[in-house]
Amino acid sequence: MAVEDPVTTLVRLIKTKMWLVKDDGSLANIHVGKEWYDRELLKNYEGQVTVGLTSSDDKKLSMTGKDRLRVGLLQVNIWVIDKEKPNVVGRDMREKLREEILRIIRENRTKPNETLYNFLGVGPPTGTHKAYHGKSATELAPGDAGWTELTAPEYVKIWQSDDDRYSFSQSENGKYSMVLFRFKIGSKEDVVKKIILRFEGYGTAPGGNGVTIKVWNFTASAWQNAQTGTGGSDEWISITLTSNLTDYIDSNGYIYLLARTTNPSDGSTPAVIYSDCADSVITVYGITYCDIISCRDQDEVRVKPFLWRTEFAVKSWLFETIAF
């Protein structure tokens, strides 16, 4: 069984959870990556976070040595400099970033290997997550020419669960209204332990209310694992996958979720699908607990501009069973 490197897990956790708001209300542009600090990066970013492995202890939990515990000590560093544009006061930005790192790790200490992917902030130019609408008497494959990508204002409607829904309606006899969601995950496919795909919304059609969701199996080239809702108002519908997971992730890290009206239009009354939001939760084999054990400021004021730095020591736990 492949196991994800704890540095990779922690980098992704911080990167996906980072939400640092500046004094003017805009989001700070922070680079998160593996060690080490790169002053050139700070020309285009308002702060930098690096993660590295300091040490790792491997302990046997059974006489055979098959069951083991890896306790890691990781170093997380914050790096910020003063910048005239866009008016970044290094000390203030460092303090905000320090609190954000504390929040992220504390809130996710029991699930660092779990990542939520959604459409918040996504639009047509992103090139990662994508959403499309379509209509057909059969379920269109992900690469079918019948899909049309959502526009920027339409993407906003699926950003989050807020009752501001995207809807697609069509009245062609025998055809379903469909929405396709593409998720780009940041993990290697061989370390994925569980996939949860969720859709919030509902569908209406002459034959009855309801939305059916399915996930694309790349090996079988087919939509599978159908789950159906029957409501005429918002409801969550989910698919949980725990086996043969590489069949559902392509070589580029894409996972596809289909949502369609359970019933088609009859040519007179339309089939309408309402989408409030969709997301995916990916759990990987790797560290299952991490927490901050200390932090200290390590500013460098002998250079100009001043380099404002904070260093965190983070402890991680990884349980594994080794096959002989």
C-alpha positions as CSV (number, residue, x, y, z in Angstrom):
1,M,0.0,0.0,0.0
2,A,1.4,3.4,-1.0
3,V,1.5,6.1,1.8
4,E,1.6,9.8,1.2
5,D,4.6,11.7,2.4
6,P,3.6,13.9,5.5
7,V,5.2,17.0,4.0
8,T,3.0,16.7,0.9
9,T,-0.1,16.1,3.1
10,L,0.6,19.2,5.3
11,V,1.4,21.4,2.3
12,R,-1.9,20.5,0.7
13,L,-3.8,21.0,4.0
14,I,-2.4,24.5,4.4
15,K,-2.8,25.4,0.8
16,T,-6.5,24.3,0.5
17,K,-7.6,25.8,3.9
18,M,-5.7,29.1,3.6
19,W,-8.2,32.0,3.8
20,L,-6.2,35.1,4.8
21,V,-8.1,38.4,4.5
22,K,-6.2,41.7,4.4
23,D,-7.2,44.9,6.1
24,D,-8.8,46.1,2.8
25,G,-11.1,43.1,2.7
26,S,-9.2,41.3,-0.2
27,L,-7.6,37.9,0.0
28,A,-3.8,37.8,0.5
29,N,-1.8,35.9,-2.2
30,I,0.3,33.4,-0.2
31,H,2.6,30.8,-1.7
32,V,2.6,27.4,0.1
33,G,5.2,24.8,-0.8
34,K,8.0,22.5,0.4
35,E,11.2,23.9,1.8
36,W,13.0,26.2,1.2
37,Y,12.4,30.0,1.3
38,D,12.8,31.7,-2.1
39,R,13.1,35.5,-2.0
40,E,12.3,35.7,-5.7
41,L,8.8,34.3,-4.9
42,L,8.0,37.2,-2.6
43,K,8.1,39.6,-5.6
44,N,4.7,38.2,-6.7
45,Y,3.3,37.0,-3.3
46,E,2.5,38.7,-0.1
47,G,3.8,35.9,2.0
48,Q,5.4,32.4,1.8
49,V,4.8,29.2,3.8
50,T,7.3,26.3,3.6
51,V,7.0,22.8,5.0
52,G,9.9,20.4,5.6
53,L,10.6,17.2,7.6
54,T,13.0,17.6,10.5
55,S,13.0,14.0,11.7
56,S,10.9,10.8,11.7
57,D,10.9,8.0,14.3
58,D,9.6,4.5,13.2
59,K,8.2,2.4,16.1
60,K,7.1,-1.2,16.1
61,L,3.6,-1.8,17.5
62,S,3.7,-5.6,17.3
63,M,6.2,-8.3,17.8
64,T,6.3,-9.1,14.1
65,G,7.0,-5.6,13.1
66,K,4.1,-5.5,10.7
67,D,2.1,-2.9,12.6
68,R,4.1,0.4,12.9
69,L,3.8,4.0,14.0
70,R,5.8,6.8,12.3
71,V,6.1,9.9,14.4
72,G,7.3,12.8,12.4
73,L,8.6,16.3,13.4
74,L,7.9,18.8,10.7
75,Q,8.9,22.4,10.4
76,V,6.5,25.0,9.0
77,N,8.0,28.5,8.3
78,I,6.3,31.8,7.5
79,W,8.3,34.3,5.5
80,V,7.1,37.9,4.8
81,I,8.8,41.1,3.7
82,D,7.7,44.8,3.7
83,K,6.3,45.8,0.3
84,E,5.3,49.3,-0.9
85,K,2.9,47.7,-3.4
86,P,0.4,46.3,-2.6
87,N,1.1,48.1,0.7
88,V,2.2,45.0,2.8
89,V,3.4,45.8,6.3
90,G,5.6,42.7,7.0
91,R,5.1,42.5,10.7
92,D,1.3,42.8,10.4
93,M,1.1,40.3,7.6
94,R,3.3,37.8,9.5
95,E,1.0,38.1,12.6
96,K,-2.1,37.4,10.4
97,L,-0.4,34.5,8.7
98,R,0.8,33.1,12.1
99,E,-2.8,33.0,13.3
100,E,-4.0,31.5,10.1
101,I,-1.5,28.6,10.3
102,L,-2.5,28.0,14.0
103,R,-6.2,27.9,13.0
104,I,-5.7,25.5,10.1
105,I,-3.7,23.0,11.9
106,R,-5.7,23.1,15.1
107,E,-9.1,22.8,13.3
108,N,-7.8,19.9,11.2
109,R,-5.5,18.1,13.6
110,T,-7.6,14.9,13.6
111,K,-8.1,14.8,9.8
112,P,-5.0,16.3,8.1
113,N,-5.3,13.6,5.3
114,E,-8.8,14.7,4.3
115,T,-9.3,17.3,1.7
116,L,-12.4,19.1,0.6
117,Y,-12.6,20.2,-3.0
118,N,-15.4,22.6,-4.0
119,F,-16.2,25.3,-6.6
120,L,-15.7,28.3,-4.3
121,G,-13.9,31.0,-6.3
122,V,-13.8,28.8,-9.5
123,G,-14.6,30.4,-12.9
124,P,-14.0,29.5,-16.6
125,P,-10.2,30.5,-16.7
126,T,-9.2,28.3,-13.7
127,G,-8.4,25.1,-15.6
128,T,-8.8,22.9,-12.5
129,H,-12.4,22.2,-11.4
130,K,-14.9,22.6,-14.2
131,A,-18.7,22.4,-14.6
132,Y,-20.9,21.9,-17.7
133,H,-24.5,21.6,-18.7
134,G,-26.0,19.3,-21.3
135,K,-29.2,17.6,-22.6
136,S,-29.6,14.1,-24.0
137,A,-31.8,11.0,-24.0
138,T,-28.7,9.1,-22.7
139,E,-26.0,10.0,-20.2
140,L,-23.2,11.9,-22.0
141,A,-19.6,10.8,-21.4
142,P,-17.3,13.4,-19.9
143,G,-15.6,14.1,-23.3
144,D,-18.8,14.4,-25.3
145,A,-19.2,17.5,-27.5
146,G,-22.7,18.0,-26.1
147,W,-21.4,19.6,-22.9
148,T,-21.3,23.4,-22.6
149,E,-19.2,25.0,-19.9
150,L,-20.9,27.3,-17.4
151,T,-20.3,31.0,-17.7
152,A,-18.6,33.1,-15.0
153,P,-21.9,34.3,-13.5
154,E,-23.3,30.7,-13.6
155,Y,-20.2,29.4,-11.7
156,V,-20.9,31.8,-8.9
157,K,-24.2,30.1,-8.3
158,I,-22.5,26.8,-7.4
159,W,-19.8,28.3,-5.3
160,Q,-21.4,27.3,-2.0
161,S,-24.6,26.1,-0.3
162,D,-26.5,29.4,-0.2
163,D,-29.8,28.9,-2.0
164,D,-28.5,30.9,-5.0
165,R,-28.9,28.0,-7.4
166,Y,-27.8,27.4,-11.0
167,S,-30.6,25.9,-13.1
168,F,-30.7,24.3,-16.5
169,S,-34.0,23.7,-18.3
170,Q,-34.9,22.2,-21.6
171,S,-38.1,20.8,-23.2
172,E,-37.0,18.3,-25.8
173,N,-39.1,15.1,-25.7
174,G,-37.3,12.2,-24.0
175,K,-34.2,14.2,-23.0
176,Y,-32.8,14.7,-19.5
177,S,-31.3,18.0,-18.2
178,M,-27.7,17.3,-16.9
179,V,-24.8,19.0,-15.1
180,L,-21.3,17.6,-15.2
181,F,-18.8,18.4,-12.4
182,R,-15.0,17.9,-12.9
183,F,-12.8,17.8,-9.8
184,K,-9.1,18.1,-9.9
185,I,-7.5,16.4,-6.9
186,G,-4.1,17.1,-5.5
187,S,-3.1,13.6,-4.5
188,K,-1.5,10.8,-6.4
189,E,-4.2,8.2,-7.3
190,D,-2.4,5.3,-5.6
191,V,-2.5,6.9,-2.2
192,V,-6.3,7.7,-2.2
193,K,-8.2,5.8,0.5
194,K,-11.7,7.1,0.1
195,I,-13.7,9.3,-2.3
196,I,-17.0,11.0,-1.3
197,L,-18.8,13.0,-4.0
198,R,-21.8,15.2,-3.0
199,F,-24.4,17.2,-4.9
200,E,-26.9,19.6,-3.4
201,G,-30.0,20.5,-5.5
202,Y,-33.1,19.0,-7.0
203,G,-34.8,18.2,-10.3
204,T,-38.3,18.6,-11.7
205,A,-39.8,16.8,-14.7
206,P,-43.3,15.6,-15.9
207,G,-42.5,12.1,-14.6
208,G,-41.7,13.3,-11.1
209,N,-39.1,15.2,-9.1
210,G,-35.6,13.9,-8.4
211,V,-31.9,14.0,-9.3
212,T,-29.7,11.0,-10.1
213,I,-26.0,11.3,-9.6
214,K,-23.2,9.0,-10.9
215,V,-19.4,8.8,-11.0
216,W,-17.4,8.1,-14.2
217,N,-15.4,4.8,-14.2
218,F,-12.5,5.3,-16.6
219,T,-11.7,1.6,-16.7
220,A,-15.2,0.6,-17.7
221,S,-15.9,3.8,-19.6
222,A,-19.3,4.1,-17.9
223,W,-21.3,6.0,-15.4
224,Q,-21.7,4.0,-12.2
225,N,-22.7,3.9,-8.5
226,A,-26.0,5.7,-9.0
227,Q,-27.6,7.5,-6.1
228,T,-31.0,9.2,-6.4
229,G,-32.9,11.9,-4.6
230,T,-36.7,12.4,-4.9
231,G,-37.3,15.8,-3.4
232,G,-38.7,18.9,-5.1
233,S,-36.4,21.2,-3.0
234,D,-32.7,21.2,-2.1
235,E,-31.3,17.9,-0.7
236,W,-27.8,16.4,-0.5
237,I,-27.1,13.3,-2.5
238,S,-23.7,11.5,-2.1
239,I,-21.6,8.6,-3.5
240,T,-19.0,7.0,-1.3
241,L,-16.2,4.9,-2.9
242,T,-13.7,2.8,-0.9
243,S,-12.5,0.2,-3.4
244,N,-10.9,0.2,-6.9
245,L,-10.4,3.9,-6.5
246,T,-7.9,4.3,-9.3
247,D,-10.7,3.4,-11.7
248,Y,-12.4,6.7,-11.0
249,I,-9.3,9.0,-11.2
250,D,-7.6,9.6,-14.6
251,S,-3.9,10.2,-15.1
252,N,-4.4,14.0,-14.7
253,G,-6.1,13.7,-11.3
254,Y,-9.6,14.3,-12.6
255,I,-12.8,12.8,-11.1
256,Y,-16.2,13.3,-12.9
257,L,-19.6,13.6,-11.2
258,L,-22.8,13.5,-13.3
259,A,-26.1,15.0,-12.0
260,R,-29.2,14.7,-14.1
261,T,-33.0,14.9,-13.7
262,T,-34.2,11.4,-12.8
263,N,-37.0,11.9,-15.4
264,P,-36.9,13.5,-18.9
265,S,-39.0,16.2,-20.5
266,D,-42.1,15.1,-22.4
267,G,-41.8,17.7,-25.1
268,S,-44.3,20.0,-23.4
269,T,-43.2,20.4,-19.8
270,P,-39.5,21.0,-19.3
271,A,-37.0,18.9,-17.2
272,V,-35.2,21.3,-14.9
273,I,-32.1,20.6,-12.8
274,Y,-31.3,23.0,-9.9
275,S,-27.7,23.0,-8.6
276,D,-26.8,24.7,-5.4
277,C,-23.3,23.3,-5.0
278,A,-21.2,20.1,-5.4
279,D,-18.0,19.0,-3.7
280,S,-15.7,16.1,-3.2
281,V,-13.9,14.8,-0.1
282,I,-10.7,12.9,-0.7
283,T,-9.0,10.9,2.1
284,V,-5.5,9.5,1.6
285,Y,-3.4,6.9,3.3
286,G,-1.0,9.0,5.4
287,I,-0.8,10.9,8.6
288,T,-4.0,10.8,10.6
289,Y,-3.1,13.3,13.3
290,C,-0.9,16.4,13.6
291,D,-0.6,19.3,16.0
292,I,1.6,22.3,16.7
293,I,4.0,21.7,19.6
294,S,5.9,25.1,19.5
295,C,6.5,28.2,17.6
296,R,8.9,31.1,17.7
297,D,9.8,34.2,15.7
298,Q,13.0,34.2,13.8
299,D,13.2,37.7,12.2
300,E,16.1,38.8,10.1
301,V,16.5,42.6,10.6
302,R,20.1,42.9,9.4
303,V,18.9,43.1,5.8
304,K,16.6,45.4,3.9
305,P,13.8,44.9,3.6
306,F,13.3,43.2,6.9
307,L,12.5,39.5,6.7
308,W,9.7,38.6,9.1
309,R,9.7,34.9,9.9
310,T,7.9,32.5,12.2
311,E,8.9,28.9,12.7
312,F,6.4,26.2,13.9
313,A,7.3,22.7,15.1
314,V,4.5,20.3,14.1
315,K,4.2,16.7,15.2
316,S,2.5,14.1,13.1
317,W,1.4,10.4,13.5
318,L,1.1,7.8,10.8
319,F,-0.1,4.2,11.5
320,E,0.7,1.5,8.9
321,T,0.7,-2.2,8.4
322,I,3.5,-3.6,6.4
323,A,2.9,-6.6,4.2
324,F,5.6,-9.3,4.3
